[in-house]
Amino acid sequence: MNRRRPLVHVSEEIDLYPNDFRGDNELLAIAKVLSDHVALARARYRSNEAPVRRQQRTEGLPLIRSVFWSDSVPWYEWLMDLEVLEGCARACDLAPAELADVLAFRLRPSNHLAFLWMAEAMRSKDWAQGRDAFGARVAGEIDRDRRARQARAAQNGKKSAEVRAQASDVLRAKLQEHQERLLAQGKPKQSVAKMLADSHGISEQHVRRMLKESRT
């Protein structure tokens, strides 16, 4: 593999987009293989993964959707798994060390130095004996790291939910107080929701829902 070709700096995105390499047929072919194998690895991981339900807001309305942690793991981290890397190498008709070189010297994701060391290890005379132990160690570290980040994300999500709930309580109290002032001023009851929505920058539907919740 020629290391002197121009370097390609890929964006640090969750997925690898092969069409970004249309100007280089060799990299285009490799990127397609990497993308396909990463998708398969992510799907295998997801099959044993429980989805997390998260709340998002769309036009002021809450939307609950299920998300998988594996969908947030960048493509280049999946390639740290020796089985995934070696499967890609076979599909590309390259030695695993050569594919690691492509990742380290040409694609250069944020963890490119890890592929540099992997390539050197694969070329060492002790690789054949230590390959399985190395693979198990790397896979274990990757899994522990993913689980730790998943736990932190869940904890942060819980804190965010608590903060959102507190903010909703504050807004609800403000709406109630403002509503009482408007009614005391003789404003028509049917016009109050629109006045509150305009004043607080939220939709009338959201105002009505929050005031209704305050009465239950």
Phi and psi in degrees as a GROMACS rama.xvg file:
@    title "Ramachandran Plot"
@    xaxis  label "Phi"
@    yaxis  label "Psi"
@TYPE xy
-80.6008  114.624  ASN-2
-84.4838  -6.85701  ARG-3
-89.2562  -0.457747  ARG-4
-68.3625  157.065  ARG-5
-57.9535  142.312  PRO-6
-75.7041  147.431  LEU-7
-117.907  117.898  VAL-8
-95.9382  112.326  HIS-9
-87.8928  152.35  VAL-10
-72.5095  149.743  SER-11
-83.9772  70.2718  GLU-12
-104.739  164.465  GLU-13
-63.922  -41.9856  ILE-14
-109.394  153.556  ASP-15
-95.4087  130.514  LEU-16
-108.153  102.603  TYR-17
-55.0983  -34.7398  PRO-18
-63.4948  -13.6573  ASN-19
-65.3089  -14.0599  ASP-20
-115.472  29.0895  PHE-21
-60.8543  -24.3469  ARG-22
-79.9037  -5.58054  GLY-23
-133.227  103.761  ASP-24
-60.5125  -36.3316  ASN-25
-65.9806  -49.8075  GLU-26
-66.937  -34.0868  LEU-27
-60.2492  -46.3739  LEU-28
-64.0587  -42.3301  ALA-29
-65.6323  -43.9524  ILE-30
-61.4683  -37.2306  ALA-31
-62.8238  -42.9605  LYS-32
-64.4214  -46.6047  VAL-33
-59.8149  -44.6355  LEU-34
-61.0293  -44.1758  SER-35
-65.6772  -43.8006  ASP-36
-70.3694  -35.5122  HIS-37
-64.6433  -40.91  VAL-38
-60.7894  -40.3936  ALA-39
-67.0557  -42.1696  LEU-40
-62.891  -41.8612  ALA-41
-64.2837  -39.8703  ARG-42
-65.5734  -39.8763  ALA-43
-63.184  -43.4101  ARG-44
-64.4606  -41.5538  TYR-45
-64.4982  -29.5542  ARG-46
-62.4354  -21.9652  SER-47
-111.186  17.8962  ASN-48
-115.779  135.302  GLU-49
-86.0111  131.659  ALA-50
-69.4165  153.947  PRO-51
-107.885  132.487  VAL-52
-89.9868  123.437  ARG-53
-124.231  148.345  ARG-54
-101.225  130.763  GLN-55
-123.2  163.818  GLN-56
-115.206  131.937  ARG-57
-127.373  112.02  THR-58
53.7644  43.1522  GLU-59
82.8762  -5.12007  GLY-60
-105.791  137.694  LEU-61
-71.6938  140.086  PRO-62
-130.968  120.195  LEU-63
-95.4442  125.374  ILE-64
-136.924  152.145  ARG-65
-93.279  132.556  SER-66
-127.142  154.147  VAL-67
-109.242  137.676  PHE-68
-60.0613  -37.1072  TRP-69
-59.5203  -26.6324  SER-70
-70.0372  -15.3285  ASP-71
-97.2571  -3.28379  SER-72
-84.1162  120.681  VAL-73
-62.0131  154.371  PRO-74
-56.7488  -38.1996  TRP-75
-71.8842  -21.9086  TYR-76
-74.3267  -33.5012  GLU-77
-62.7278  -30.4393  TRP-78
-75.6706  -7.65744  LEU-79
-70.8932  -19.1261  MET-80
-73.8634  121.238  ASP-81
-58.3675  -39.5084  LEU-82
-63.1345  -39.2674  GLU-83
-68.3263  -46.3742  VAL-84
-60.7262  -45.4668  LEU-85
-68.3529  -34.9265  GLU-86
-64.1025  -40.6164  GLY-87
-64.0439  -41.8534  CYS-88
-62.1607  -42.6971  ALA-89
-62.6207  -42.6517  ARG-90
-66.3031  -28.1192  ALA-91
-90.4687  -2.34489  CYS-92
58.8539  43.4578  ASP-93
-125.166  156.913  LEU-94
-72.6775  147.539  ALA-95
-53.2496  -38.6864  PRO-96
-64.5951  -34.7192  ALA-97
-68.1285  -40.3505  GLU-98
-66.9414  -38.4343  LEU-99
-61.0778  -35.5455  ALA-100
-62.1252  -42.7031  ASP-101
-59.3743  -43.1131  VAL-102
-67.4333  -40.2993  LEU-103
-74.7667  -38.056  ALA-104
-107.222  -20.898  PHE-105
-116.672  -48.6153  ARG-106
-78.5859  -40.8607  LEU-107
50.6578  60.6597  ARG-108
-69.8726  -179.664  PRO-109
-63.9943  -24.4488  SER-110
-100.907  27.9965  ASN-111
-60.4838  -28.3924  HIS-112
-65.2566  -29.9253  LEU-113
-62.8168  -38.2878  ALA-114
-71.8462  -29.7813  PHE-115
-61.3688  -48.3837  LEU-116
-67.9302  -35.3231  TRP-117
-63.1677  -41.4413  MET-118
-62.2611  -42.9776  ALA-119
-65.6323  -40.1201  GLU-120
-64.2388  -40.1212  ALA-121
-65.1405  -25.386  MET-122
-88.633  -8.3301  ARG-123
-74.8566  156.926  SER-124
-70.1058  -19.7319  LYS-125
-91.4185  0.484181  ASP-126
-61.8808  -43.1717  TRP-127
-58.2718  -38.6522  ALA-128
-78.2163  -35.8749  GLN-129
-97.0987  1.20167  GLY-130
-58.155  -50.2644  ARG-131
-64.1597  -41.8517  ASP-132
-65.1762  -40.6742  ALA-133
-62.7494  -46.7418  PHE-134
-61.1781  -43.1786  GLY-135
-65.2514  -38.3006  ALA-136
-66.8722  -45.657  ARG-137
-64.0864  -45.0939  VAL-138
-60.8372  -39.2603  ALA-139
-65.175  -43.1084  GLY-140
-64.8545  -42.0276  GLU-141
-61.8421  -44.7967  ILE-142
-66.0136  -41.7347  ASP-143
-62.8507  -41.8008  ARG-144
-63.8305  -42.7378  ASP-145
-63.5931  -42.2887  ARG-146
-66.1977  -38.884  ARG-147
-64.8828  -43.7636  ALA-148
-67.6212  -35.5947  ARG-149
-64.4333  -41.0313  GLN-150
-65.304  -40.7176  ALA-151
-64.953  -39.9529  ARG-152
-64.2852  -40.4525  ALA-153
-64.4678  -41.1006  ALA-154
-65.1993  -42.913  GLN-155
-64.2024  -37.3536  ASN-156
-64.0612  -38.1704  GLY-157
-65.1058  -43.4557  LYS-158
-64.0664  -40.8458  LYS-159
-62.4339  -39.9436  SER-160
-63.4253  -39.4523  ALA-161
-65.2429  -41.2453  GLU-162
-64.527  -42.4768  VAL-163
-62.7444  -39.9705  ARG-164
-64.4239  -42.2991  ALA-165
-63.3429  -41.5478  GLN-166
-64.1925  -38.0992  ALA-167
-64.2523  -40.0976  SER-168
-62.8712  -41.7134  ASP-169
-63.7303  -46.003  VAL-170
-63.5803  -41.2418  LEU-171
-61.0385  -42.1458  ARG-172
-64.3024  -39.9026  ALA-173
-65.0341  -41.5182  LYS-174
-63.3713  -42.2688  LEU-175
-61.1914  -46.4237  GLN-176
-63.3311  -43.9801  GLU-177
-65.6641  -39.8161  HIS-178
-60.154  -44.3216  GLN-179
-63.1085  -38.7514  GLU-180
-65.1522  -44.2523  ARG-181
-63.5379  -42.1277  LEU-182
-66.2451  -37.8083  LEU-183
-65.0943  -28.2653  ALA-184
-80.7979  -1.61396  GLN-185
87.1295  15.8777  GLY-186
-69.3183  141.795  LYS-187
-60.0843  133.825  PRO-188
-59.6844  -34.9319  LYS-189
-71.5027  -14.8917  GLN-190
-99.7435  -9.08942  SER-191
-63.7726  -42.1081  VAL-192
-59.0592  -43.0863  ALA-193
-66.1927  -40.6534  LYS-194
-62.0303  -42.5057  MET-195
-66.2881  -41.717  LEU-196
-61.4268  -45.1496  ALA-197
-64.717  -38.6105  ASP-198
-71.8242  -36.1365  SER-199
-103.145  -0.145588  HIS-200
69.9351  32.9869  GLY-201
-129.388  172.106  ILE-202
-78.2847  156.338  SER-203
-61.0955  -38.2373  GLU-204
-60.9729  -40.5208  GLN-205
-66.7443  -40.3419  HIS-206
-59.8792  -49.4025  VAL-207
-62.2724  -39.9568  ARG-208
-65.2457  -42.441  ARG-209
-68.0235  -39.9413  MET-210
-68.0416  -35.5006  LEU-211
-65.8701  -40.4184  LYS-212
-63.1169  -34.292  GLU-213
-68.6819  -20.2624  SER-214
-91.9018  -9.27106  ARG-215
